[in-house]
Amino acid sequence: MRKKHDLPHKTCLHCGLPFTWRKKWEKVWDEVKYCSDRCRSERKRGGHATDATTSEGGA
């Protein structure tokens, strides 16, 4: 059995967070681009990932 840190990783195209291979993605791993359904649907709608550094300007 493989350890979790030995599994392949990718970076989500929407939120930029790293995510790890899942068994349900076994046959389509090369096509997986997003870490979740939420990121995938947000990307299709043209939404932007939230970024705390841009939402508040220092005063």
Backbone torsions as a table, in degrees:
resi	resn	phi	psi	omega
1	MET	NA	139.0	-179.7
2	ARG	-84.5	146.3	174.4
3	LYS	-82.7	153.6	-176.6
4	LYS	-59.0	-37.2	-178.7
5	HIS	-72.2	-11.7	177.0
6	ASP	-88.3	-10.7	-178.0
7	LEU	-76.6	153.6	179.1
8	PRO	-66.0	151.0	179.2
9	HIS	-121.3	155.0	170.4
10	LYS	-139.7	168.2	175.4
11	THR	-111.4	131.9	-179.4
12	CYS	-64.7	132.8	179.8
13	LEU	-70.2	-21.2	-177.9
14	HIS	-92.3	-57.9	-174.3
15	CYS	-93.6	-15.9	177.9
16	GLY	80.0	4.0	179.3
17	LEU	-85.2	147.9	177.7
18	PRO	-75.2	145.9	174.2
19	PHE	-138.7	158.2	-172.0
20	THR	-109.3	151.4	176.6
21	TRP	-50.2	140.3	175.4
22	ARG	-124.1	151.0	-179.3
23	LYS	-56.1	-39.3	-178.2
24	LYS	-67.5	-16.9	177.7
25	TRP	-96.9	8.0	-173.5
26	GLU	-51.3	-45.4	-175.4
27	LYS	-86.4	-16.0	-175.4
28	VAL	-123.7	20.6	-175.5
29	TRP	-54.2	-37.1	-179.9
30	ASP	-66.2	-22.4	-178.5
31	GLU	-94.8	-12.7	-177.3
32	VAL	-71.6	127.0	-178.5
33	LYS	-122.9	-22.0	-174.4
34	TYR	-122.0	149.4	-175.8
35	CYS	-77.6	-19.8	-175.9
36	SER	-154.8	167.1	175.3
37	ASP	-63.2	-35.1	-179.9
38	ARG	-62.4	-46.7	178.5
39	CYS	-63.9	-39.1	-179.9
40	ARG	-64.1	-44.0	-178.9
41	SER	-72.7	-35.9	176.8
42	GLU	-63.1	-40.1	179.9
43	ARG	-63.8	-41.4	179.4
44	LYS	-65.5	-35.4	-179.2
45	ARG	-78.8	-11.5	-180.0
46	GLY	87.2	13.8	177.7
47	GLY	-70.8	165.2	-179.7
48	HIS	-116.7	147.9	176.1
49	ALA	-67.1	143.3	178.8
50	THR	-76.3	137.1	-180.0
51	ASP	-134.1	112.8	-175.2
52	ALA	-61.3	-27.7	-177.1
53	THR	-73.4	-25.3	-179.1
54	THR	-97.2	-15.9	-176.2
55	SER	-80.0	-23.4	-179.9
56	GLU	-127.3	128.2	175.1
57	GLY	-93.4	136.8	179.7
58	GLY	-67.2	144.1	-178.9
59	ALA	-118.7	NA	NA
